[in-house]
Amino acid sequence: MEDFIKEKKMKRPLVLVAVMLGMFLAAIEATIVATAMPSIVADLGGFSLYSWVFSAYLLTNAATVLIFGKLSDIFGRKPIFVIGVTIFLTGSTLSGFSTSMVMLIISRFIQGIGAGALMPIATTIVGDIYNKEERAKIQGYLASVWGISAVSGPLLGGFFVDILNWRYVFWMNIPLGILAMLGIIFFLREDIKKKRSSIDYAGAIWIVVSVFSLMFILVEGGVSIAWNSFVMVGLIGTTIIGLVLFFYQERRASVPMMPFDIWKIRIITVANLTSLTTGMILIGVSSYLPAFVQGVMGYSATIAGFTLTTMSIGWPIAATVAGKLLLVIGYRNTSLLGGVSLIIGGILFFLLTPEKGPIWAGTGSFFIGVGMGLTNTSFIVGIQSTVGFETRGVATAANMFMRSLGSALGVALLGGLLNGKINTFIENEGLADRISVDSANKLLDPHQNASLTEQAKLVLQEGLTSGLHLVYTGILVLALISFILINFMPKKENE
């Protein structure tokens, strides 16, 4: 027995490396793809579908994260992790071979399903193989994954776009994913006693149906689908019915996907609602800042990547500082500092103009990153300190689910605002018969840019500028809402 434990301990560093590689794949996805998106839409077209590339990934990620967590409890971490990486790499491969925006969106759906297994199971594996005293140190390593991926993502994205091709943004996942799988297969040892347990598939289906319908409303409403059309009425009805059936299912399920009992604890309610809004802020900055820097300011993909890198630097630094602040001023005050930083970042984006340049944009991005680092660390520590061991996993997963859901809804809502604004500019200038929202693709490609008439170029640029300003106004509003919600956090852990 002692030999087995000793052997297992010798394997733990290799398991940790494999886990960190898996987390890196999921963590880098947002920033690296965001940097490449202007080039992707310039190549494939379909600017009106811009936000769906993110929404597709985030939707399936959010919908499957709790299911994979439950499956890993039944069948073990190893097989579910391997399945998750396999699905993720399948989606990555197909994304790289995409010949149209629709194919890319479908591939991102597949990739998101796999990502739903990577983050929660990687975190769970660490909890399984390290004791309580060791986890604090290991969490520092895991936090560094976010920092490294967040810093390298925009830079790698810019490099692939400017030097190679945007397709390598997806193909780079393949060797890393294979290494992560091999590490878990060969070095992780499990002694799983399989048990019968129900899985709330119905709950997952209803939340996907309702969120998917809501995303369609937010993105396409008033653009390709008229507000007073039969299709829009059907989408609204589907959203409402899906949500009602989801709540009904969760109340009757023996093991619900989203247990409502934990929502009776005030800190969990406040943290989850705030995670929903901060998730929307995060995706709003990550998705549309490169489009502003490239399409409006006229800078390269590498420069656009730099403006996101500053957010990525601020996040891990703030998360590290938050760990020390929590012990001194508590999680509520630490969260409030994060809320203030989000507001500062929101104000900087609200005031952003093409003349202010990438340094201004990067500064706003940095403050958003600091706010995310302070609030997210405070939320997780606060939640895990409030609940017992038996509900700690589901409480943490629920918070992760809300942030993913916020990101999915945020990119749809903000994308809808952007498309609607560009469409309004085109119609007001009487150019609807010559250009469309998708013509904004050409602003993002120097070669195609030359094919636009001066009038069309001016209208599209003004529409994109005005639309992105509306997006940044939305980010500021969400930052203010987040700060208001944080004020309702309990001052003591036992409240």
Buried (B, 14 or more C-beta within 10 A) or exposed (E): EEEEEEEBEEBBEBBBBBBBBBBBBBBBBBBBBBBBBBBBBBBBBBBBBBBBBBBBBBBBBBBBBBBBBBBBBBBBBBBBBBBBBBBBBBBBBBBBEBEEBEBBBBBBBBBBBBBBBBBBBBBBBBBBBBEEEEBEEBBEBBBBBBBBBBBBBBBBBBBBBEEEEBBBBBBBBBEBBBBBBBBBEEBBEEEEEEEEEEBBEBBBBBBBBBBBBBBBBBBBBBBBBEEEEEEBEEBBEBBEBBBEBBBEBBEEBEEBBBBEEBBEBEBBBBBBBBBBBBBBBBBBBBBBBBBBBBBBBEBBBBBBBBBBBBBBBBBBBBBBBBBEBBEEEBBBBBBBBBBBBBBBBBBBBBEBEEEBBBEBBBBBBBBBBBBBBBBBBBBBBBBBEBBEEEBBBBBBBBBBBBBBBBBBBBBBBBBBBBBBBBBBBBEEBEBEEEBBBBBBBBBBBEEBBEEBEEEBBEBBBBBBBBBBBBBBBBBBBBBBBBBEBBEEBBEEEEE
